[in-house]
Amino acid sequence: MTENRDVWVFIEQTDGQIAEVSLELLAKAGELAEILESQVWGLLFGHHVDGLAEEIIHFGADRVLVADHPELAMYRTLPYCRIVVNLIEKHNPDIFLIGATPVGRDLAPRVASSAQVGLTADCTDLQIGDYQSRKEKKIYKDLLYQIRPAFGGNIIATIVNPQTKPQMATVREGVMQANRPDDTRKGEIERIEPAFEPGDFALKVLSRELRQPSVRLKDAPVIVAGGGGVDDPKDFQLIEELAHILGGEVGASRAAVDAGFVSREHQIGQTGATVRPRLYIAAGISGAIQHRSGMDDSNKIIAINTDPDAPIFQVAHYKIVGDLGEVLPLLIQALREKAR
């Protein structure tokens, strides 16, 4: 088995729709592959999915391996894992990236266990660098730095795996940006015939029910978020009202979620969603690094806080020092009067 330095991305798709995180990973894989002077490969599984291969190339893949089979129409752990592991054994990639979706969180540990390699889950950044082992007195070149929050988001850990290949990581949705599709990009498409074993079909999918998320923070042009400075549920109602007037979504820091003011799907930061809206209003959010890392790429940031030295003001374009219980009603009133 020859060693190569290719970067693989598992392309997750549902009913012919590629998951956004897979497109984001193709862009990041391109950056890593450029440093490694290697290629980006996409792994596409499903039924009647041949037409997606060109799209994957347009988004950054140099080569796409397509397994199209009726048994792959709906995701099941064992048959998908079987194909991935067989391909790893055949091609020996350097890096393998999977989105930290429900499917990715199920597939990745099974593949890592079967291939006997390491896995870092829920990464928020990936880089290439060297690692010096004091024990072995050896320098490992061009390793994948797998960067993720740890201990509840209180620290950022950088993890390396110098001993086994591929270096595997799942990556959170929204922390990276997809490339714009380039219809002129060319690449190779290889159709593979999957090999299964009878035990792979121990699980039968009898039916499937899809539920659309009630909150779309990632796509929202405007987000109004509340934090630990919200002392009363009535104050959080002001945040919801302002978001409604602006046609935006309600966000929150972990403190507001832990206080029970809003559900976890509204959480923004290292342990929540990463967002880049045109307008982000942070009300009563102190701005610890754990939260800022999830919203500091917003186009315009308005921060409201009673503490003039709050860290959130370091990234805010407009700063309002005051009590959100007083400031938000004034903003709401002004917007309602303007709309008349």
C-alpha positions, 0 to 999 in steps of 0.5 A: 500500500503506497502512501499519498498525501491526498485530502478526502472529504465525505460528501453527505447528501440527502435526496440529491442535495449536498450538505452545506458542511460538505461544500465548506469542507471541500474549500478547506480541503483545497487549502490543506491540499495546496500546502501538502501539494496533493489533491482533494478527493470527494467520496459520494455515496447514494442512489441516482447520485451520479449527477452530483459528481460534477457539482462536487468538482465545481466546488473544489474536488479534483477527483470524486469516487462515486458509489451508486447502489440501491442499498445506499439510497438511505444512510446506514452505518454499516454499508457506508462504513464498509465502503469507506474502510475498503477505499482507505485500505486501497488508497491510504489518504493522508487526511479524511474530513467529515461534517459534524452532522448527525450522519457524520457523528455516526459514521466517523467513529465507526470508520476510525475504529474499523481503520484503527486510526485516531479521530478528533470530533467537532473541530472549528479549525484545521491547519497544517504544521509540524510536531516535535515528539519529545519522547521519540526525539523526532519531528513529524512534518506536515501534520493536520492540526485539529483545533477544537474547543475543550472543557466546555469551551473554556480552552482551545485544544490543538490535537495531532495524530502522528502515528496513524493515517488517515488523520480524521476529523469531524468539523462543525457546520458553518465554521468554514466558508464554501468556495463559489462554484467554478463551472470551468473546473475539471476533475476525475470521476471514478465509479466504484462497485461497492462490496457488501457483506450480509451482516452490513444489512442487519438494520432495515430502514422502514420509514423516514421522517424529516423535520426542518429546523425551526431556527436558521441562524446560519442563513439569517441576515439579521440576528438579535442575541441575548446573553447573561445580562438578561436578568428576566424572561421579560427582557428576553421578550424584548430581544425576540420582539426586536428580531421580529421587527428586523425580520431576523432570528433570535440568537443567544450566548450559552449563559442565556441558554443555560438560564432557560430563556431560549432553546439550545438551537439558538446558541452561538459560539464555540459550543453553538452555531457560527454565523456571519449575518449582515447585522448582529445585535448583541444585547447583554452579552459580555463577549467572552472568546467562546461567543465571539468566535461564533459571530465576529465575522458579522458584517456589522455588530451592535453591542449593548452592555452596561460595562464599558470595558466588556470584551464584546466592544472589542469587535463591535462597530457600534457600542451602546453603554446602557441597560438593555431593558432601557435601550431595547424599548427605545430601539423598538419604538424608533423602528415602529415609528419609522415603519408607519 
